[in-house]
């Protein structure tokens, strides 16, 4: 058995060297970030996004907007194959592949005046390529929004003691927004500290007051269930209602304060965990390698299951739709982009430590992870992470009730921030498409409402089933989008006569894994007569193949012209 301190320190050393040397090399040799480069301020101002005067605000908002709940759920599930495979993928993959992709995701929109990825693709590879990427991004955003709402509902049902503090977070964020509005940048930090103190106080005051929704309303049409309204569905509807309202307000009013508070709660949670590991240095109960009963093979599903916000397509959406427009200069691309990938890797590392070291023995770990059917449930994965965090909180003298409520609140707030960001990105994307392609703003608003309703309906339907059965499709879609956007980055670098190999290598790896996973998913769903999922896999694979063909053709012409 391995000591958890060794795992923690090894990851910290690799992350530190990666940020200090590899990210510097990328910034100087590949992306050539210039600290004096002017930002696309007019584009941000026209859209109503703030351009921060402080260096830590864009980073904090960027971290809060990433799909951190996806990172936690996927990594906790991937520990079922043993801790070494997922540890190597999180550490090495984040430093090399995710860091490069994250920096490129911020660099590219800044070269195109803050345009969305679809517009970037149209400028570089033609109108049809942009349309295909827009379809890929629309599919991914609906899936991410549905997963975030499911995570919120799952935590609220499993940990009702955190419901009242979670509902109060909206009020705390609103007051925080009032405090910092029209104030200098230095007012944000004390306001965030006061907001965090208020959130922790709410947790302590309402720790013994659970809020549960009980009962079920079921509507049947003959022998078929037409609609079932229970606690998860109600929480999903409420989560989408709050996110919809927040996304349509000025960012300083709710979205930014809520994101900063979510990032603060994440920082407190990680700090408690890492300090507890250093003090108690527990042994890893998880085996180095393991094969649960009825589990799929580790390849390619490890990379699909443990896909994080930094290597999945969602990172590029957040970077181009929100973060790139808030940076004060190109010098921030390295800190926010590569730093965001490392922060997401730290979140994944927390899931590895909790899922491996929070169990008292390997026998207890095997009881939880012994078979794929026993662990392949969202509620069980959430309980492994939150209850495991309480074990480490107890080491520092924090009560189990407070620790579980803190872990649950952190997960829900991060999921809500991502949900708000997802609806904001969809709105900005449709507005930009309306300006270039002609649909009216009214039609764009209807499309946005349809997307939100579709995501809510998917979440409500999945809440009645084993949602993690859809995880391979969700992870494959994220890798497909990442491969398409990496192809656009390679083409953009070639047009600017920059080195390609450090971006081309992650592209080939992500493309190969994504196509492999989509092909296996297509065959599996076709054999099981799940026509909707099979059709989605086929559409994603064809769209990705078309994007690669178009960008590859453009890249060949660009390189041929350079040689001539």
Phi, psi and omega in degrees: 000143185259141176287136183294333178296321178299315179297317181295313182292322178299317179295316180300318181296315180296317179298318181295314178295320179299315180290319185290320189250307186292316180295326177295319177297317178298318183294324185273314189268325186261298185271341175051055179290130181249123183294342181266003181291134182281146182276162174283061184298318179302319180297321180290318182293320179298329183269350179093005179278141178281143171257112192288143173267356178247151187277336186271340182296309180300323179295313180298317179293323179296316180296317180295330183278339178297154182282068184294328177297324176297319178300315182294312182296311183294319181291319178299321177291322184290341176298344177302336177271009184103159186277335183292312180301314182288327178296314179297319180293317181294314185284302183291317180297323180289317183292321185265296188281307185294321179297317178296314180297320182293317178295318178296328180293333175271324182294315186297311179297333178288339173278349182238033175058037176076021182288158177288161181303325180296319178292323176300315181295322179296320179294326187264324189228009176106162185297319183294325177296318177297322179294319178296317179293324176299320178294319178297316181293322179297318178297314181295319182295322177296317180295317180296315179299320179295318180294320179297316178296322177296319179297317179299310181296320180297319179291318181296323179289319183281331184229073183296341179293341179266002185292311182296312175302324179294317179296329180285344181298326178298317178294319179297317179295323179295315178294320177301316178297321177297323183293317186268353182294131179060027175249160176297165183300330183292345179284346184289317183297309177297325177296320178294320179295319178294319178297318177296320178298320178294322179295317179292324177296319177297321176299317183289320183291323186253021183296335180251021183235079179290148176241109183241143173256119183244161179096167182209136174248119183239127179250126183243146174241096187071236179267357183259143175280116180276323183201137176232120178251111177226190185302311180302319181294319179296316179296324178297315179297317179295321179297317178293324179296314179294317180295321179297314179298314182295321182291339181260007174261162173304139185306325182291344184281316182222314188299309181295310178300320180296319179296320179294319177296320179297317178295322177297317177296322176298315179299319178296317180297313180295322179297315178300315182296310185292323177294318179297322178296318180293328181281310187270338184034063180290158177277151178284118178282337180289140176290160180296317177226144183204152176230101179295154177297136179066015180277148173291167180296155183294332177249132000269009195289339174300314182289330179283317183290316184266022176297137185246176179295341184272330181257344177280169182296340183296328181300317181293324177297314179295318183297312183281325185278334185232299195289320185298333182274354182253357183284148179275345180186167181293340177296340179279352181299318181293313185292314183282318182288295181293322177298325176295322177295320179292319178298319177294326176293325176295323176297316177297322178297322177298321178293322178297314181296316181293314183287347182251327188247354181279351180271142183289337182205167177292331177296317178295322177296317181296326177297326179278322186249014188299324180224154181296323180295328182286335184252344186278053177225136183300316182298322181289322177296317179297320179292322178301316182288310185290315178294324177294323176297324178297328177298316179287326175298324179297330178299326180268009177084014178270135183295153180299319182298314181292320181296316179296319179295321179295313178298319179294317180296318179300314180298316182291321180293319176297319178296320179294319177299318177295321179295317176299314180298320179299316179290323176298316180296318177300318180295314180295322179296314180293324177295320179291321177296321179297325180288327184266326187252354172104341180299146181288162177297328178295318178294321178297320178296321178294321178295321178296315179298321178296317178298318179294318179295320179296316179296318178296319179294319177298317180296317180296319178293316181292334180294339178271356184232186175277096189296329183290351172294337179269357185298319177302321177294318180297313179295322178295321177297319178297318178292325178296316178295318179299318179296318180297318181286327174297323177297321177295321178298316179300317179296319179296320178294320179296320179296334181260009177059045178255160175299139186253338194298322184287342174260329180292324181296311174299326178300311182296321180293310182295321179296315180297314179295318181296315179294320178300312181293318179296322178296316178295320178295321179298313180296316182297313181290326177295318180294328181272003179063031172266085191291325180297313180291322178296318178295322178297317177300316181296316180296317179298316181295317180293319179296317179296317179299319179294319179296316180297320179296314181294314180291324177297319178297315179296322179294318179299317179295321180294314179292324177295319177295325179294318179295320180295000000 
